[in-house]
Amino acid sequence: MATTKNTKKPQTGGETFTSLQISTKNADAAEMEHKLHLLYLLQQTDSKIDSIYLLRGELPLEVRDLEDEVAGLKTKQAAIQKEIKDIEAFIADKKNEMEERRMSIKKYEQQRNNVRNNREFESISKEIEFQQLEVQLAEKRANEGTKKLVEKKEELALLVEETKGREADLEIKCKELENIEKETEKEVQQLQQVSESYQEQLDARMLAAYQKVRSNVRNKMAVVTVVRGACGGCFNKIPPQREIDIDESRKIVVCEYCGRILVSSRFAEDQNQESEEKPAKKAAKKK
């Protein structure tokens, strides 16, 4: 069933099949058919590469997310470790302060024993009282710091365990991805070489248009065949006269709804026939 028509053409920017359609109106028929066939073969090859990458599914994204998560957890660990060091330094400072003030108290007590009048006695007594209060305050702050230190160490321990768990998950995902990449590496390399050979045979404008449209459609299909009288990309109906032009392969015909280039379905039929003949030829050679 045809989808709802949308007369707005895609804005791909730069070179497009639409601009090529205008500039190649008077091109040689045989040469144009060859170029269209090359474009179709390039699309089929790139689609095979896409399907292999699709086998990896969400693994590359999962690996990237886990890497970011582990990095974030380690950053948190570093921040907490710094807090712990700062708290330890604070506690040590308060303990030193307590010791210094206690020494001051002893000194003042000795001075108080040698006073000559009540006024000096009261003044030194007040100083002793002040130092005792400061000792109590420093002790209170040190105890608060100790309590906070325990909490931070517990938080760090939990964070370390969480990080280890996420690192283990990351290692598993990396191995899965590595195995898939190893299994498909040779095939991808072969297909990429085939893709590059087709690209070398196309002129720069046509290749730029292909890559531009391919990057702007969700399924990366820039070149499609006619399927039951409709565009194989957006499934909108094609007028009979345009379908004849497509089948003759004498010029570039672009879908007016999605901007993809339309090629004859016989390209697909020829490719299927060639695929069927290859195993038969191999079997004949073995005999």
C-alpha positions in Angstrom: 0.0 0.0 0.0 1.3 3.5 -0.9 2.1 5.8 2.0 0.6 9.3 2.3 2.2 11.5 -0.3 4.5 14.3 0.7 5.4 16.6 -2.1 8.2 18.3 -0.1 11.6 17.1 -1.4 14.3 16.3 1.0 16.9 19.0 1.7 20.2 17.1 1.5 22.5 20.1 0.7 25.4 20.0 -1.7 25.2 17.6 -4.7 22.0 15.7 -5.1 20.5 13.2 -7.5 18.0 15.8 -8.5 20.7 18.2 -9.7 22.4 15.3 -11.5 19.1 14.4 -13.1 19.0 17.9 -14.8 22.7 17.9 -15.7 22.8 14.4 -17.3 19.7 14.7 -19.6 21.8 14.4 -22.8 24.2 11.8 -21.5 25.1 8.7 -23.7 22.4 6.0 -23.1 24.9 3.1 -22.7 27.2 5.1 -20.4 24.2 6.2 -18.3 23.0 2.6 -17.9 26.5 1.5 -16.9 26.7 4.3 -14.3 23.2 3.4 -12.9 24.2 -0.2 -12.7 27.4 0.8 -10.8 25.4 2.9 -8.4 23.0 0.0 -7.8 26.0 -2.4 -7.2 27.6 0.1 -4.9 24.4 0.4 -2.9 24.0 -3.4 -2.6 27.6 -3.7 -1.4 27.3 -0.9 1.1 24.0 -2.4 2.3 25.8 -5.7 3.0 28.4 -3.9 5.1 25.6 -2.1 6.9 23.9 -5.5 7.7 27.2 -6.8 9.1 27.5 -3.8 11.4 23.9 -4.3 12.3 24.8 -7.7 13.7 26.8 -5.9 16.3 23.5 -4.4 17.4 23.8 -2.0 20.3 27.1 -3.5 21.5 29.4 -0.6 20.3 27.0 1.9 22.1 26.9 -0.2 25.2 30.7 -0.5 25.3 30.9 3.3 24.9 28.3 3.9 27.6 30.1 1.5 30.0 33.4 3.2 29.3 31.9 6.6 30.1 30.3 5.2 33.2 33.5 3.6 34.5 35.4 6.9 33.8 32.7 8.8 35.8 32.9 6.3 38.7 36.7 6.7 38.8 36.4 10.4 38.8 34.0 10.2 41.8 36.5 7.9 43.5 39.3 10.4 43.0 37.0 13.2 44.4 36.1 11.2 47.5 39.7 10.2 48.1 40.6 13.8 48.0 37.8 14.6 50.5 39.1 11.8 52.8 42.6 13.3 52.7 41.3 16.7 53.5 39.2 15.3 56.4 42.2 13.4 57.8 44.3 16.6 57.5 41.5 18.5 59.3 41.4 15.9 62.1 45.1 16.0 62.5 45.1 19.8 62.7 42.4 19.7 65.4 44.3 17.2 67.4 47.4 19.3 67.2 45.4 22.3 68.2 44.1 20.4 71.3 47.6 19.4 72.3 48.9 22.9 72.0 46.0 24.3 74.0 46.5 21.7 76.7 50.1 22.7 76.9 49.0 26.3 77.2 46.7 25.3 80.1 49.5 23.7 82.0 51.6 26.7 81.5 48.9 29.0 82.7 48.3 26.8 85.7 51.9 27.1 86.7 51.7 30.9 86.3 48.5 30.9 88.5 50.4 29.2 91.3 52.8 32.2 91.4 50.4 35.1 91.2 50.7 38.1 93.5 47.1 39.3 93.7 43.6 38.3 92.9 43.4 40.3 89.8 46.2 38.2 88.2 44.6 35.0 89.5 41.3 35.9 87.9 42.9 36.9 84.6 44.9 33.7 84.3 41.8 31.6 85.4 39.8 33.2 82.6 42.5 32.4 80.1 42.6 28.7 81.3 38.8 28.5 81.0 39.0 29.9 77.5 41.7 27.4 76.5 39.6 24.6 78.0 36.6 25.7 75.9 38.8 25.8 72.8 40.0 22.2 73.6 36.4 21.1 73.9 35.5 22.8 70.6 38.5 21.3 68.8 37.6 17.9 70.2 34.0 18.2 69.0 35.2 19.2 65.5 37.7 16.3 65.5 34.9 13.9 66.4 32.6 15.3 63.7 35.5 14.9 61.2 36.1 11.3 62.4 32.4 10.5 61.9 32.4 12.1 58.4 35.6 10.2 57.6 34.0 6.9 58.4 31.0 7.7 56.2 33.3 8.8 53.3 35.4 5.6 53.6 32.2 3.5 53.5 31.0 5.5 50.4 34.4 5.0 48.7 34.2 1.2 49.4 30.8 0.9 47.8 31.9 3.0 44.9 35.0 0.8 44.4 32.8 -2.3 44.4 30.4 -0.7 41.9 33.3 0.3 39.7 34.7 -3.3 39.7 31.2 -4.6 38.7 30.9 -2.1 35.8 34.5 -2.9 34.7 33.6 -6.6 34.7 30.5 -5.8 32.5 32.7 -3.7 30.2 35.2 -6.5 29.8 32.5 -9.0 28.9 30.9 -6.5 26.3 34.4 -5.7 24.9 35.1 -9.5 24.4 31.6 -10.0 22.7 32.3 -7.1 20.4 35.8 -8.2 19.7 34.6 -11.7 18.8 31.9 -10.4 16.4 34.5 -8.0 14.8 36.9 -10.9 14.3 34.3 -13.1 12.7 33.2 -10.4 10.3 36.5 -8.6 9.8 37.6 -10.5 6.6 34.2 -10.2 5.0 33.9 -6.5 5.8 37.4 -5.8 4.3 36.5 -7.7 1.1 33.2 -5.8 0.8 34.9 -2.5 1.4 37.4 -3.2 -1.3 34.5 -4.0 -3.7 32.8 -0.8 -2.6 35.9 1.2 -3.3 36.3 -0.3 -6.7 32.8 0.8 -7.6 33.4 4.3 -6.2 36.5 4.7 -8.3 34.5 4.1 -11.5 31.9 6.8 -10.6 32.5 10.5 -11.2 32.9 12.7 -8.2 29.5 14.4 -8.5 27.5 11.2 -8.7 29.4 9.7 -5.8 28.9 12.9 -3.7 25.2 12.8 -4.4 25.0 9.1 -3.5 26.8 9.6 -0.2 24.7 12.7 0.6 21.4 11.0 0.1 22.6 7.9 1.9 23.5 9.9 5.0 20.1 11.6 5.1 17.8 8.5 4.9 17.2 6.2 7.9 17.9 2.9 6.1 20.9 4.4 4.1 19.3 3.3 0.8 20.1 6.0 -1.7 19.5 3.8 -4.8 16.4 1.6 -4.9 14.5 -0.4 -7.5 10.9 -0.1 -8.5 8.7 -2.5 -6.5 5.2 -3.1 -7.8 5.0 0.3 -9.4 6.2 2.1 -6.3 9.5 3.5 -5.0 11.4 0.9 -3.2 12.4 3.4 -0.6 9.3 5.4 0.4 6.7 3.2 -1.4 5.0 6.0 -3.1 3.4 5.2 -6.5 5.4 6.1 -9.6 3.6 7.4 -12.8 3.7 4.8 -15.6 5.7 7.1 -17.9 8.4 7.6 -15.3 8.4 3.8 -14.7 9.2 3.4 -18.5 12.1 5.9 -18.2 13.4 4.0 -15.2 13.3 0.6 -17.0 15.1 2.1 -20.1 17.9 3.3 -17.8 18.7 6.2 -20.2 18.7 8.9 -17.6 18.7 9.5 -13.9 15.2 9.3 -12.4 14.7 10.5 -8.9 11.7 9.8 -6.6 9.9 13.1 -6.2 8.9 12.2 -2.7 12.1 10.9 -1.0 14.9 12.0 -3.3 16.3 8.5 -3.9 17.5 7.4 -7.3 15.3 4.9 -9.0 16.7 2.1 -11.1 15.2 -0.8 -13.1 14.2 -3.9 -11.2 16.1 -6.0 -13.8 19.3 -4.9 -12.1 18.2 -6.9 -9.1 17.0 -9.8 -11.3 20.4 -9.9 -13.1 22.2 -9.9 -9.7 20.1 -12.7 -8.4 20.7 -14.8 -11.5 24.4 -14.2 -11.2 24.3 -15.2 -7.5 22.6 -18.5 -8.5 25.0 -19.2 -11.3 28.2 -18.8 -9.1 27.6 -22.0 -6.9 26.8 -24.0 -10.1 30.1 -22.9 -11.7 32.1 -23.8 -8.6 30.5 -27.2 -8.5 31.3 -27.7 -12.2 35.0 -26.8 -11.6 35.3 -29.3 -8.7 34.0 -32.1 -11.0 
